Amino acid sequence: MNPTAHHHEYPTGLRRTVTLMVLTTVTMLYAMTVTIANVALPQIQGALSATTDEIALVVTFNIIATAVMTPMAGWMAGRWGRRAVIIWGVVGFTLASLMCGLAPSLEVLVLMRILQGGFGAPLVPLAQAIALDIYPREQRGPVQAFFGMGVVLGPIIAPSLGGYLSETYSWRWVFFMVVPFGLMTLAGVVALVQQRRREGEGRLDWTGFIALALAIAAAQYMLDRGHRLDWFESPLIMLLAGVSVMSFYFFIAHSATAERPFLSPRLLLDRNFSVGLLLTFAFGMLNFMPITLLPVMLQTLRDFPDSIVGLLIAARGSGTFLGFVIMFWASRLDPRLTVLVGFGLQGVSGWFMSQFSIDVSVWEVAWTSILQGLGVGFIWVPLTMITFSTLPDRYFNEGTAIYHLVRNFGSSVFISISIVVVLRTTSIKYFELGEHVSPLNEVLGYPAFAGVWAALGDTQTLASLSAEVVRQANMIGYVNAFTAFAAISLVALPLVLFVHGKK
């Protein structure tokens, strides 16, 4: 059913504006938890005795749960109504956040993060659908810019406040602080978001949903555990790869032949929507990778306190905020131009990050993060406009669900790939650098180095030297990951040329 048919249910003027503000806080609530956990990752890693790839599950499993559950948003809205789904989503999300703070082990924390992602999945697409629905098409540019403020304010508030709380108290408080925000958001939704008639017949293609969920979950777990299990030398990795490929093939075949598939292939016939999804996948790959890697890098290699790391992550959010402010007035420009500028800024930021040394300063991290955030602000609104500019209104629920699914899956995939790059590079470079730290190195025979190996005679000093070699090798791994970040930014640029211009 065409959602524009129900515009009369939403009063114009002040109530519509306040409703948009409430919907923006719904988005901010979810955006907070994505960045807030990243600040405390090293502290969580130490407290729960987790390795680097294991602690990454706290981030990637939350994102993948969101990716798997996001396409159900349209079905849930059709069965129970948007208002009811958002209310129960906020309730479950807030309770899961509380349980994250109470988690006694890594396994429980990951499980609660999965529930947090699952309950939070419908919040952003349904809030976005309502925001688009209550305003006419010609006003959707400024509406998207304002709605996007929730995506920006979350990453500004959460890391700065979360970094202070985790440093002052413990990592558990980064989750506890979400609870009051969740309660305030719940009150706003109950009071202002109006109940609407359910759209559709509440039917779900369970075959397609289960196939897609298996494909995504198996692929993500394979990427998360592949390095530790030596990839295809492990029967588990081979099994996960087979399940992912077969499930995805079954999903495609079923979607192409079913009368009413879980995700309609007809949406891909829209050129701008298809190209927009490719750009969205690239954007998702770039969006969360730096704020996942930087906290661990800065705290383990540079011993930065949580509060400083939180402020640096918030600096990226301030850059995004500036980008959104600019786009609020520049939304009438050709969106293809601003998307090009946004990806270009991401690429420049990634290139400078790939030049980081082991002695990287606060200023270097701050200005590159601000530049990167500015690129995010330039991309978000015009990319949404490009993707939905020619899509019929009746596909809004389904279209926004696919849009956020692709973005989240891109984020989780590239985070896992980047961590693999860091770990594998560290292993390789440790042995390469270690070959040069030897009495057989002719350079160390020069008079300037006389007595060096005599001073390295005790075990404790040799262990310190080995730790420094690991530290240097680890930094090279991060540099390689940031180089891949810059490359993805540049690869995305030619895709914009395929976008069909529309007045």
ZAMARGU-4260 file (C-alpha; in steps of 0.2 Angstrom, whole numbers, plus 5000, padded with zeros to 4 digits):
<rodrens>
0) 5000/5000/5000 | 5006/5017/4996 | 5012/5026/5012 | 5008/5043/5005 | 4990/5039/5006
5) 4991/5041/5025 | 4999/5058/5026 | 4983/5065/5033 | 4986/5055/5049 | 5001/5066/5053
10) 4997/5084/5058 | 5008/5097/5050 | 5018/5111/5059 | 5025/5109/5076 | 5020/5091/5080
15) 5027/5085/5064 | 5044/5094/5068 | 5044/5086/5085 | 5040/5069/5078 | 5055/5071/5067
20) 5066/5075/5082 | 5060/5060/5091 | 5064/5049/5076 | 5081/5057/5076 | 5084/5052/5094
25) 5079/5034/5090 | 5093/5034/5077 | 5105/5042/5089 | 5102/5028/5102 | 5107/5015/5090
30) 5122/5025/5084 | 5128/5027/5102 | 5131/5009/5105 | 5141/5006/5089 | 5155/5018/5095
35) 5153/5017/5113 | 5159/4999/5114 | 5174/5003/5103 | 5182/5015/5116 | 5182/5002/5130
40) 5188/4987/5119 | 5206/4986/5126 | 5199/4987/5143 | 5186/4973/5140 | 5199/4963/5131
45) 5210/4963/5147 | 5196/4961/5159 | 5188/4946/5150 | 5205/4938/5144 | 5201/4939/5126
50) 5213/4939/5111 | 5212/4953/5097 | 5201/4943/5085 | 5190/4937/5100 | 5187/4954/5106
55) 5182/4959/5088 | 5167/4948/5090 | 5160/4961/5102 | 5159/4973/5087 | 5156/4962/5072
60) 5142/4951/5080 | 5132/4966/5085 | 5133/4973/5067 | 5130/4956/5059 | 5114/4953/5070
65) 5108/4970/5064 | 5112/4965/5046 | 5102/4949/5048 | 5087/4957/5057 | 5086/4973/5047
70) 5077/4965/5032 | 5063/4960/5044 | 5059/4978/5048 | 5047/4979/5033 | 5038/4963/5038
75) 5037/4967/5056 | 5030/4985/5052 | 5017/4976/5040 | 5012/4964/5054 | 5012/4975/5070
80) 5014/4993/5064 | 5029/5004/5064 | 5025/5012/5081 | 5023/4995/5090 | 5039/4988/5082
85) 5049/5004/5087 | 5043/5004/5105 | 5047/4985/5108 | 5064/4988/5099 | 5069/5002/5111
90) 5063/4992/5126 | 5073/4976/5121 | 5088/4987/5115 | 5089/4995/5132 | 5087/4979/5142
95) 5101/4971/5131 | 5112/4986/5135 | 5109/4984/5153 | 5114/4965/5152 | 5130/4970/5142
100) 5136/4979/5157 | 5132/4965/5169 | 5140/4952/5158 | 5152/4940/5168 | 5161/4933/5152
105) 5165/4936/5134 | 5152/4923/5128 | 5138/4932/5138 | 5144/4949/5132 | 5144/4943/5114
110) 5127/4935/5116 | 5120/4951/5124 | 5127/4961/5109 | 5119/4950/5097 | 5102/4953/5106
115) 5106/4972/5106 | 5109/4972/5087 | 5094/4961/5084 | 5082/4973/5094 | 5090/4988/5087
120) 5089/4983/5069 | 5072/4989/5065 | 5075/5006/5073 | 5084/5015/5060 | 5075/5009/5044
125) 5058/5011/5052 | 5062/5028/5059 | 5069/5033/5042 | 5054/5027/5033 | 5042/5037/5045
130) 5053/5052/5043 | 5052/5051/5024 | 5033/5047/5025 | 5028/5062/5035 | 5036/5075/5023
135) 5033/5077/5004 | 5046/5072/4992 | 5053/5089/4988 | 5057/5091/5007 | 5066/5075/5009
140) 5084/5082/5007 | 5083/5093/5022 | 5073/5080/5032 | 5087/5067/5028 | 5100/5080/5034
145) 5091/5083/5050 | 5087/5064/5053 | 5106/5060/5050 | 5110/5071/5065 | 5106/5056/5075
150) 5119/5046/5066 | 5131/5061/5070 | 5127/5065/5088 | 5128/5047/5094 | 5146/5045/5089
155) 5150/5062/5097 | 5142/5060/5114 | 5145/5041/5116 | 5164/5040/5114 | 5168/5056/5124
160) 5157/5051/5139 | 5160/5033/5137 | 5179/5035/5138 | 5178/5046/5153 | 5166/5033/5162
165) 5177/5018/5157 | 5193/5026/5163 | 5185/5033/5179 | 5174/5017/5184 | 5175/5002/5172
170) 5170/4997/5155 | 5153/4991/5161 | 5148/5009/5162 | 5149/5012/5144 | 5134/5001/5143
175) 5125/5007/5158 | 5125/5025/5152 | 5114/5019/5137 | 5100/5014/5149 | 5094/5032/5153
180) 5095/5037/5135 | 5084/5022/5130 | 5071/5027/5143 | 5070/5045/5137 | 5069/5039/5119
185) 5055/5027/5124 | 5045/5041/5132 | 5046/5051/5116 | 5041/5038/5105 | 5026/5033/5115
190) 5020/5051/5117 | 5023/5057/5099 | 5024/5044/5086 | 5006/5040/5080 | 4999/5023/5077
195) 4995/5019/5059 | 4986/5005/5050 | 4997/4990/5047 | 5003/4989/5029 | 5002/4973/5020
200) 4996/4956/5026 | 5010/4952/5038 | 5017/4937/5028 | 5035/4933/5029 | 5045/4922/5017
205) 5054/4911/5030 | 5063/4901/5017 | 5071/4916/5010 | 5075/4924/5027 | 5083/4909/5034
210) 5094/4906/5019 | 5100/4924/5019 | 5103/4924/5038 | 5113/4908/5036 | 5123/4915/5022
215) 5128/4931/5031 | 5131/4923/5048 | 5142/4909/5041 | 5152/4921/5030 | 5155/4933/5045
220) 5160/4920/5057 | 5171/4912/5044 | 5180/4929/5042 | 5181/4932/5061 | 5189/4915/5065
225) 5198/4911/5049 | 5215/4918/5054 | 5215/4909/5071 | 5210/4892/5063 | 5222/4894/5048
230) 5208/4896/5036 | 5204/4881/5024 | 5216/4870/5034 | 5202/4869/5046 | 5186/4858/5043
235) 5176/4871/5053 | 5181/4885/5041 | 5177/4874/5026 | 5160/4870/5033 | 5156/4888/5036
240) 5162/4893/5018 | 5151/4879/5011 | 5136/4884/5021 | 5138/4902/5016 | 5139/4899/4997
245) 5125/4886/4996 | 5114/4897/5007 | 5117/4912/4997 | 5114/4902/4980 | 5098/4895/4987
250) 5092/4913/4993 | 5095/4920/4975 | 5087/4905/4966 | 5072/4906/4978 | 5070/4925/4977
255) 5070/4923/4958 | 5057/4910/4957 | 5046/4913/4972 | 5029/4922/4970 | 5032/4933/4985
260) 5050/4932/4990 | 5058/4939/5006 | 5067/4953/4997 | 5060/4957/4980 | 5072/4956/4965
265) 5061/4969/4957 | 5069/4983/4967 | 5086/4979/4959 | 5078/4984/4942 | 5079/5002/4948
270) 5096/5008/4941 | 5099/5021/4955 | 5094/5009/4968 | 5106/4996/4962 | 5121/5007/4960
275) 5116/5015/4977 | 5118/4999/4985 | 5135/4996/4978 | 5140/5013/4985 | 5132/5009/5001
280) 5142/4993/5003 | 5158/5003/5000 | 5152/5017/5012 | 5148/5003/5025 | 5166/4996/5023
285) 5173/5013/5027 | 5161/5019/5041 | 5166/5009/5056 | 5183/5001/5052 | 5193/5016/5059
290) 5184/5018/5075 | 5186/4999/5078 | 5205/4999/5075 | 5210/5016/5081 | 5206/5013/5100
295) 5215/4997/5101 | 5230/5004/5091 | 5231/5020/5102 | 5229/5011/5119 | 5241/4996/5115
300) 5254/5004/5105 | 5254/5022/5112 | 5246/5019/5130 | 5233/5033/5127 | 5220/5033/5141
305) 5202/5029/5138 | 5197/5047/5140 | 5209/5054/5126 | 5204/5040/5114 | 5186/5044/5117
310) 5189/5062/5113 | 5198/5057/5097 | 5183/5046/5091 | 5172/5060/5095 | 5182/5071/5084
315) 5177/5060/5070 | 5159/5063/5075 | 5162/5082/5075 | 5168/5081/5057 | 5153/5071/5052
320) 5142/5084/5061 | 5151/5098/5051 | 5147/5088/5035 | 5129/5087/5039 | 5127/5105/5043
325) 5135/5109/5026 | 5124/5097/5018 | 5108/5104/5026 | 5111/5119/5015 | 5119/5110/5000
330) 5106/5097/4998 | 5100/5105/4982 | 5117/5102/4974 | 5119/5087/4962 | 5121/5073/4975
335) 5133/5064/4963 | 5146/5079/4966 | 5145/5078/4985 | 5146/5059/4985 | 5162/5061/4975
340) 5169/5074/4987 | 5164/5063/5002 | 5173/5047/4995 | 5188/5058/4990 | 5190/5065/5008
345) 5189/5047/5015 | 5203/5042/5003 | 5214/5057/5007 | 5211/5053/5026 | 5215/5035/5023
350) 5231/5039/5014 | 5237/5050/5028 | 5233/5037/5041 | 5243/5025/5031 | 5258/5036/5034
355) 5256/5035/5053 | 5272/5030/5063 | 5274/5021/5080 | 5275/5039/5087 | 5259/5045/5080
360) 5253/5061/5089 | 5236/5066/5096 | 5235/5080/5083 | 5239/5068/5068 | 5225/5056/5074
365) 5213/5071/5077 | 5214/5080/5061 | 5213/5064/5050 | 5198/5058/5060 | 5189/5075/5057
370) 5193/5074/5039 | 5186/5057/5038 | 5171/5062/5047 | 5168/5076/5036 | 5168/5064/5021
375) 5155/5053/5030 | 5144/5069/5032 | 5146/5073/5014 | 5141/5055/5008 | 5127/5050/5020
380) 5113/5062/5014 | 5116/5062/4995 | 5119/5043/4995 | 5102/5041/5002 | 5095/5053/4990
385) 5103/5044/4975 | 5097/5027/4981 | 5079/5031/4984 | 5077/5045/4971 | 5068/5034/4958
390) 5061/5020/4969 | 5042/5020/4970 | 5035/5024/4987 | 5027/5007/4989 | 5045/5000/4991
395) 5051/5011/5005 | 5050/4999/5019 | 5058/4985/5009 | 5071/4997/5001 | 5076/5005/5018
400) 5078/4987/5025 | 5090/4982/5011 | 5099/4998/5011 | 5104/4996/5030 | 5107/4977/5028
405) 5120/4981/5014 | 5128/4995/5024 | 5129/4984/5040 | 5136/4969/5031 | 5149/4980/5022
410) 5155/4986/5040 | 5156/4969/5048 | 5165/4962/5033 | 5178/4975/5032 | 5181/4976/5051
415) 5185/4957/5050 | 5196/4959/5035 | 5206/4973/5043 | 5209/4963/5059 | 5215/4949/5048
420) 5227/4961/5039 | 5233/4967/5056 | 5236/4950/5063 | 5244/4942/5048 | 5255/4957/5044
425) 5261/4957/5063 | 5266/4938/5061 | 5275/4941/5045 | 5284/4957/5050 | 5289/4950/5067
430) 5300/4937/5058 | 5306/4949/5045 | 5311/4962/5058 | 5318/4948/5070 | 5330/4943/5057
435) 5339/4960/5058 | 5340/4960/5077 | 5354/4948/5078 | 5373/4947/5082 | 5375/4942/5064
440) 5369/4958/5058 | 5385/4967/5051 | 5378/4984/5055 | 5378/4980/5074 | 5396/4976/5072
445) 5400/4995/5070 | 5409/5004/5084 | 5394/5014/5088 | 5385/4998/5093 | 5399/4991/5103
450) 5393/4982/5119 | 5375/4982/5113 | 5374/4963/5114 | 5383/4962/5130 | 5369/4973/5138
455) 5356/4962/5131 | 5362/4947/5140 | 5349/4945/5153 | 5332/4937/5149 | 5321/4952/5154
460) 5330/4964/5142 | 5329/4951/5128 | 5310/4950/5132 | 5308/4969/5131 | 5317/4969/5114
465) 5305/4955/5108 | 5290/4965/5114 | 5297/4981/5104 | 5299/4970/5088 | 5281/4965/5090
470) 5275/4983/5093 | 5284/4988/5077 | 5277/4974/5067 | 5259/4977/5074 | 5261/4996/5068
475) 5265/4990/5051 | 5249/4979/5051 | 5238/4994/5056 | 5247/5004/5042 | 5242/4991/5029
480) 5224/4991/5035 | 5223/5010/5033 | 5231/5008/5016 | 5216/4996/5011 | 5204/5009/5018
485) 5211/5022/5006 | 5210/5010/4992 | 5192/5006/4995 | 5188/5025/4995 | 5196/5027/4978
490) 5188/5011/4970 | 5171/5018/4975 | 5173/5034/4965 | 5170/5027/4947 | 5153/5020/4953
495) 5146/5037/4955 | 5147/5039/4936 | 5134/5026/4934 | 5121/5035/4944 | 5106/5042/4933
500) 5104/5061/4935 | 5087/5067/4940 | 5081/5085/4942
</rodrens>
